[in-house]
Amino acid sequence: MMRPLLSLRPFRSPPAARLSALMPALWPALLPALWPALLPALLLAVACTPRMAAAQDLADPTRPPPEARIAGPGQADAAPVRSGPQLQSVLTGDHGRQVAVIDGHAVRPGEKIGGATLVKVGKDHVVLQRGRARQTLKLFPDAGVNNKAVPQH
């Protein structure tokens, strides 16, 4: 016997469609049973929302500082470019050892760099002497007086 290609039996809705039709009637019965599971999830969602929004306002720690930006043709607020030697580090050790890193070069008291002699190493500054003029280089020049040469009297 051959089967017909098209069956003409009555249409039955799938179980999901029947369940969704029953949901309005089932909610009052299901809500007390589901509440203990839904409450922590709801509280977590509410608690995380402001923090996630605030996290988008955090500064990028790998972004260069504003002074490092190259000024365009219309920008007059560019950071001043320092000229002359720059003190980068001061190292003091046991037994009176002192080293200053100036423009990437390690210099000890009495040694010369760029035609000037290192005469004093402090904890946050050094003194260079060029002829009769002395120049104080500060480790943090923006915190005080800029690196300037002062004639010795």
Secondary structure as GFF3:
##gff-version 3
##sequence-region A 1 153
A	DSSP	alpha_helix	15	55	.	.	.	ID=ss1
A	DSSP	three_ten_helix	66	68	.	.	.	ID=ss2
A	DSSP	beta_strand	87	92	.	.	.	ID=ss3
A	DSSP	three_ten_helix	94	96	.	.	.	ID=ss4
A	DSSP	beta_strand	98	102	.	.	.	ID=ss5
A	DSSP	beta_strand	105	107	.	.	.	ID=ss6
A	DSSP	beta_strand	112	113	.	.	.	ID=ss7
A	DSSP	beta_strand	116	121	.	.	.	ID=ss8
A	DSSP	beta_strand	125	130	.	.	.	ID=ss9
A	DSSP	beta_strand	133	138	.	.	.	ID=ss10
A	DSSP	three_ten_helix	141	143	.	.	.	ID=ss11
A	DSSP	beta_strand	149	151	.	.	.	ID=ss12
###
